[in-house]
Amino acid sequence: MDDVSKMQQGVQSVTRAIVTGASGFIGRALVLHLLKRNVEVIAVDCRPATLPCISHVIDLRTVGALDSLLDDHSVVFHMAARADVGVSVGDPRGDFESNVAAMFEILESVRSAGCHLVFPSTASTFDSMNQLPLCETAYVRPTSPYAAGKVAGEAYCAAYHRSYNIDVRVARLFSVYGIGMTKFVIHDLIRKIQRNPRRIEIRGDGEQIRDYLYIDDAVRGLVHIAEHGEAGQDYNLASGVPVRLLDLALQIAALMGYPEIEIVPTGELSPGDVPKWYADISKIRRIGFTPQVSFDEGLLRTIQYLSVAKSSTGCAG
């Protein structure tokens, strides 16, 4: 079989996976999910990872960083990134080096090995003026350095697929939440309500819209794209359900037993934030993926997890 035919054949089943960013929220969950499927997993991070598999501490910006770990049966899930819009606005050079320069070296290692890559992008790559819901062909215009880095990553994926026939697939994540999260809106709302169940402040006017996907569905979706997606294609990985921030805060408060809480919008938005997004997930549905965890169930699991974490650490949020 020639190289082009081999790439077009794609991945029938993930048997050997390299997960970068394995200590992160999604990376760690993905490693554990793959191990449950009896996949051979190698965890890679810039710091030691406490995971039940082989792990390596590697600076992914290094030339040939992954060369020694890859063979032509490997699937690289490149989850490593500085995934914070605010941090990218404050330090665009650091964001570029961590996200774009590292991505280039990953692609070079994948090209050398002739293996497969799943690249997680973000909904914030899209122009905020697009019609909702966002489909994969919506207009791209990033509003932050972080989003610009993801646009660059998507572009490099497309270029390496077309130039070198590398099997690269893009999973465009929207808002992932759940057990293991340590920041972002759902985490912060739960912590605020734990501190003051009578009154909380929320950023902006409360009309911001997001599309939330539970962590178990997110990692299932990443593997599904690796096994059932098409090389060179991008897929929105989301729930497809729009959730208004004000409604989210009320829903979390009610699930925590505080339905009468006062919610005060501050009117302030952070630089680089996109006010509204949710996904059209018809493309990923066509390859057989459907989210399985309802929003209420996912929120209950997250609330319970953060309540236990608060109790065990004595953390006040």
N, C-alpha and C positions, 0 to 999 in steps of 0.2 A: 504494500500500500504506500503510495507516495505521500509527501507531507501535506499537500493540499487536501487530498481525500481523507487523511487522518484527522485534520482539523475540522473538516465538514461533518465528520462522523460524530464529534462532540463527546460528551461525558454520558455514559449509560448509567453509572452509579458511582458516587464518590466513595472511594476506598482508601485514599490517602490525601490528607488535607494539611496544609500549612496555614495557620491562622495568625496573622500579624495583629498587633494591638490586643493580644490575648488577655491582658489584665483589665481591659476596659469593660464597660457595661455590656455592650453587645458582643464583643469578642469573647469574653468569658462564657457567656450564655451559649454562644455558638460552639465553643470547644466542648462544653458539657453535653450539648445536644448531639454532636458528632460522635462522642465517645459512647453514648447510649446506643448509637447505631452500629457500634463495633468498627468505626472508622479509625484507621491509624492517623493520629493527630500529632503534629508538631506545633507547639506554641512558641510564638516569637513576640518579644516586647522589648522596650528600651529599659525596663526594670525587671527584676526577678518576678516570675509568675508562680503563684502557689496553686498549681493545677495538677491533676492526676495523669499527667502525660509528659513526654519529653519536652523540655522547654529550653530556649536559647535567649540570651540577652544580646540584642543586635541593634546597632545604629543603622537604620534602613537607608540613610542618606549615603552610606558607604558604597563605593563601586563594587558590584558583585556580591552584595550583602547576603543574598539568598542562594547563590550559585551552588554551594555545597549541600543544600538541603533538598534540592529539586530533582525530579526525574520526569520522564514524559507521562507518568501516570498521576502526577500531583495536580491538585486543585488548590490554588492560592486564594484564600479569602483575605483581601487586604483591608482589614478593619482598622489598622493604625491610622490615627489622624488627631490633630488638635481640633476637636469638634466643638468649638465655642465661638460664636459670632462676635461677642464682645471682646474676647481676647484677640481675635484676628484684627479687629478695628484698632486696638491698642498697639499691636505688634505685628504689622503686616509682613515684615521680613521673616520673622520667626515662623509665621504661618506658612509662608511660601516654602521655606526650607523643610518644614516638617511634612507638609502635605503635597507640594508639587515636586520638589526635588526628590523626595523619597519615592513618590509614585513612579517617576522616571526610572529610578534604579530597579524597582520591582519589575517593571515592564521589561527591562533589559535582561534581568535574570530569567523571567518567564520565556522571553524570546530565545535565550540561549538553551534552555531546557526543552523547549517545545511543548510546554504544558498548558494548563488552563488557568484563567484568572476571573474571579468575581470581584467587581469593584463597587463598593457602596457609595453612591452619590447622595444628593440631598434635594429636597423640594425647593430650597432657597436659591437654586440656580435659575429658577423661572422669573420672568418679568412680573412684577406685581400688578400690571395692568392686563394680564391675560384673563380671558373668560374662564370662569370656574364651572365644573371641575377641570383640573389640569390633566391633559393627556400628554403622552410622551412627546408629541410633536409641538407642544406649546412653545411660544417664543422665549428664548433664553436671554436674560439680562440680569446678572447678579447684583445684589445690593451691598455685599460685604466682601472683604478679602477672602474669608472662608469659602463663601459661595463661588467666588472667582476661581479659587484653587480647585474646587470640585468640577467646575466647567472645564478647566484645563485638563483635569484627570479624565473626564469623559472624552474630550477631544483626542487625547493621546491614545485612549483605548480604541477609538474608531480608527485612528491612523495606523496603529500597530496591527489591527485586524485587517485593514485593507492593504497595507504595505507588505506585511509578513505572514498573513493568514493565521495569526495568533487567535486562539479561541478566548475572546474576552467578552464578558457579559456585564452589563451595568444594572445594579439594583438601586433604584432611586428611592431611598427611605424618606418618609415624611416625619412624623413625630413618634418615636418609640418610647414606651414607658413600661414599668413593671418591676418585679423583684430584682434587686441589685442596683437600681438607679440611685444616684447620689446628688443629682442636681436636675435642673430644668423645671418647667412649670408645675407639673403634677406633684413632683417631690416637694417643691417650695410651698405649694398650697397646703399640702398635708401638714408640713412642719409649722406653718403659720397658724393653722387651726388648732394644732396641738398646744401651741403657746397661748392662743387667745381664742376660745371657741365662741366668743360673742361678737368680735369685729375683726375683719382683716382688710388689708389694702391689696388691690391688684393693679398691675401696670396697665397703662393705656386707658381706653374708654370702656373696656370690657367687651367690645364688639369684635375683637380679633378672632379669627377662625383658624382652627387647626384640625388635622386629621391624625388620630391617635391609633397606633397599632401596638398590641401587647407583645412583650419581648419574646414569648414562646412562638407566636405567629411570625415575628420578624426573622428569627433564626430558621424556622421551618421554610419561610419564603426564600431565604438566601440559598439554602440547599436545593430547594425546588427549582430555582433559576439555574443553578449549576447543572442539574440533572435533566431538566425538561425545557429549558429556554433555548434560544437560538444564538449561536455565536455572532457577535457583532451587534446584538440588539440590546436595547435598554427597556427596563420594566419598572413601572411605578409599584413600589412595595408599601402598601398602605391599607387602611380599612375602607376607604371610599366614603366615610361618614363625616360630614362637617360638624364640628363642635365649637360653639361660641364660648369664649373665655368666661363670661359672666355665668353662663349655664353650667360650665365645668365646675366653677367654684361652688355654686349652689348644690350641684350633684354630689361633690365630694363631702361637703359639710353635712348633707342629709345622710349619706352613707355612714358618716362618723357619729351620727346622732345629734346633730346641731342644725336642724332645719330653719331655725329662726335667726341664724347668724346675719350680721350686717356686713355687706360687702361694699367697699369704697374704692371706686376707680381713681387712680392718681392723675390720669391724663398724660402721663409721660411714657414715651417709647424709647427704647435704646437704639443708637445708631446701627444701621444694618438690618433691623428687624423688618420682616415682611408682614403686613397687617393681616392678610387672609390667604389661606390656601387649603385645598383638599383635592383628593385625587380621583381621576377616572381610572378604575382598576380593571377595565374590561380586557385589556391586553394580557395581563397576568392571569386573569380568570380563564382566558382561552387556552392557556397551557396547563390548566388544572389546579391552580392555587386559589383557595378561599380561606379567609381568616376564620378561626374556629372559636376564639375566646371573645365573648361579648364584652362590651365596654364596662357594664356594671360589674361583671365578674372580675375583669382585669383590675378595675379600681379597688374592689374589695380585697383582692390578693395583695395589691400594692400598699393599701392602708394597713393591713395586718402586718406585712413585712416591716414597714417603717415604724409601726407601733412596737413590735418586738425589738427592733434595732434600737429604738429610743430607750426602751426599758433596760436592755442589756448593757448599754454603754453609759446610761445616765445622761445622755445628750438632751439638751433642751431645744434642739433644732438649730 
